[in-house]
Amino acid sequence: MDIYMIILFFMIGTIFGSFYHVVGYRLPKGESIVNPKHSYCPNCGKQLAWYELIPIVSYVIQFGKCRNCHHTISIFYPFIEFVTGLLFAVCYYSFGISYDLIIALTLVSLFSIVIVSDLNYMIIPNEVIFACAFIILVVNFFNLGIKDGFLQLGSGLITFLVMYLIMLLGSFLFKREALGGADVKLMLIAGLVLHPVLGIFVIFIASCIALPVSILIYLISKEHMIPFGPFLVAGILLLFLLKIDMNTLVQLFKF
């Protein structure tokens, strides 16, 4: 039965991934995510029919081109759909039907939107961060109770403050903005789902992921500005999915 549920979550994830691409593409430009209701070709503006919006499948059937203007559609669209579907399936496999599953799916949703918005515009909409933080906070109070829910909120505020101080220090040392404000806000999310020490450890994880990717991008395109947001969310999601706790971290660094 689990295999059917995993497939179901993958399919649901691809549908959400398609929607998250719209959110990440439109919100930073100040466009509505519900009006126009239908997606449209960014090249010719033609509204797409339902059979052109089937996640992954439509892209393959149309050979990656718009049916109207035959302009090449970015492979980024099916990529986001596939990654979101895969991560939805992994979340179900890891947590089953539980409160942690809701948190994990929320993190995946944040990750998918951040990839689109930060890579395209170097912007992470506040609405997305705060909506995810609110969902996680509510789930924490239901799952952990009032006392531990507030403790987890305190953890979020600690990681937020630490990242804020790092931003101020970086701006002082380099005489320019070292981190975006959205990156600091993402650390609130880290603290809401992890121990505060693990939340801060996310910065190290994200940096380890970002370094080789940044070098590769620089060698290919000579691009100096690489958004850090997707790597931060990837670090949060990785630690949460792997169920890393403080004992695991201590054992990892124990000599």
N, C-alpha and C positions, 0 to 999 in steps of 0.2 A: 504493500500500500504506500510506503514511503516514496518509492520511485515515482508513483503517479503524482504525489503531492509535490515532489521536487520538480517534476516537469511542469506542473500547474504553476508553481511559483516562478519558474523560469519564464513561462508565457506571460504571466501577469507582469513580471518585471520588464519584459520587452515593451509592453504597452505603456507602462509608466515611464520607461526610458525615453520613449518617443515624446511623451508629454513634457518630461523634464528638459528635453532639448529645446522645446518651445519656450519653457519658462526661462531657461538660461540664456536664450537668444533674444527674447523680447523684453524682459524686465529691465535689464541695464539700459535699454534704449527708451524706456518709458512707455513701451507699447503694452496694451492689454493682452493678457494671456487667454482671454475668453472671447474677445471681439476684435477681429473676425473669428468666429468659432472654428472655421476650417483652416487647416494649414495651407500655405501657398508656396509656389515656387519662388525663391528669392531672386531669380533671374528675370522671369517674364511676369510674375505676379499672379499667375493663374491659380485659382483655388483648386485644391486637389480633391478628387473623388475618393470615396471610402476605400476602393480597391487599390488606390495608390498610397494608402496609409497603413497597410499591413506591415507591422514591424519586421524588418530584415527581408521578408519574402518579397515585398513590392520592389525593393532596391535590386534584388537579384533578378526578378522577372523583367524589370525595365532596363537591365544591364547598366544600372547606375546613371540613367539619364532621365530628364524630364520628358514626359510623353508629348508635351505641347511644343516646347522650344528645342528639345533635344540637347539642352545644356547639361554638362556633367554635374551630377549631384555629389557633393562631398561624401567620401566614405566615412566621415566623422559621424553621420547620422546613424547608419547601422551599427557602427562601433559602439556608440553610447547605448543603443538599444540592447545589443548583445551583452555588454559589460553589466548593465543594470539587471538584465535577466539572470545572468550568471550569478551575480552577487545576491539577488533575491533568493535563488535556489540554495546558495551556500548558507545564507542566514537561516533558512528553514531547516537545513540539514544540521546546523550547529545548535539551534535553540528549540526547534519544534514550535508548537503553539504555546507561547509564553509572553510574559511582559518583556523579557529580553529580546524577543523576536521583534516586537514593535520598535524598540530602541534601535536595534540593528537595521531594520528597514528604513527608519528615519535617517540614520547615518548614511546608508547607501543613497537615499534620495538626495541628501545634502551633497554627497560626493559627486553624483551625476550632474547636478545643477552647477556646482562650483567649477567642474571641469569645463563646461560649456561657456559659462559667463567669464571666468577668469582668463581662460586661454584666448577668448575672442576680444574681450574688452578690458582685461586687467581690473575687473570690477566684480565684487560679490555683493548682490543685493541684500540690504539689511533685512528686508522682509523675509527672505529665505532663512537667514541665520536665526532670527528671533522666533519665527514660526517653529523651526526645528527645536530650538531651546525650550519653547513653551510645551511642545508635545512631550519631550523627554522629561521635563520637570513634572508634568502631570502624571506621567507613568511612574516616575520615581516615588511620588507621594502615595500612589495606589499600591505600588509593589513593596516599598520599604517602610511605609508608615510616615507619620508627620515628623517625628524626631529625626529619623535617618534621612528623610527627604530634605529637611533643612540642612543637615550635615553635608549632604551631597551638593546642595546649592552653595554652601560655604566653600566646598572644594572647587566649584566652578569659579567663584569669585577670586579665590587664591590664584588659580592658574591664569585667569584674566589679568590680575594685577601683576603677576610675574612677567607675562608677555608684554604688558604695557611698559614696565620698567626696562625691559630689553629693548623695546622700540625707542624709548627716550635715550637710552645709552647709545644705541646705534646711531641715532640722529645726531647726537652730540659728537661722537667720534668721527663720523664720516661727513658731517656738515651737510647732510641731506637726509630725506626720509629713508630710513633703512627697512622699515616694514610698513605694510598697509594697515589701516585701521581695521579692515575686515579680518586680517590675520589675527589681530589681537582678540577680536570678538569670537573667532573660531575657538580660541582657547577656553572660552566659557563653556562651550560644548564639551571640550576634552574633560574639564573638571566635573561636569554633570554626569559623565558616564564612567569615569575612572577615578582612582585614588589620586589626590593632588600631586603626589610625587610621580606617579605614572603619567599624569596629565602633562607635567613638565618634561618628562622623558619623551613625550610625543615630539617635542621640538628636535631632539637628537635623532629620532627615527626618521622624521620628515627630512631632515638635513641629509641623512645617509641615502635616502631614496632620491632626493633632488640633485645631489652632487653629480653622480654619473649621467643622469638624464640631462642636466644642464650642460655638461661637457660635450655630450653627444650632439645636442641641439646647436651649441656654439660651433662645433666643427662642421656641421652640415650647413647652417644658415648664418653663422656669425652673429646670432642674436644674443644680446647681452641681458635683456630684461626677461626673466623667467618668473612667472607667477608662482608664489609659494603656497597659496591657498589649497590647491589640489593635493599637494604633498602632506600638508597638515591634516587634512581630512582623511587621507589614505593612512596616515600613521595612527589616528584615532580609531579608525575602522579596523585596522589590522590588530591592534592590541585588544579591542573588544571582541572580535571574532575568535581570536586565539585564546580568549579568556585568561589573559595574563593578569595576575594579581601581584601584590607586593612580595609574597613568598617566592613566586616564580622569579621576580626581578632580583631578589636577594640571592637566590641560588645561582642565577645566571652570572652574577658578578662576584660570587664567593670563590676565593682562591684556596 
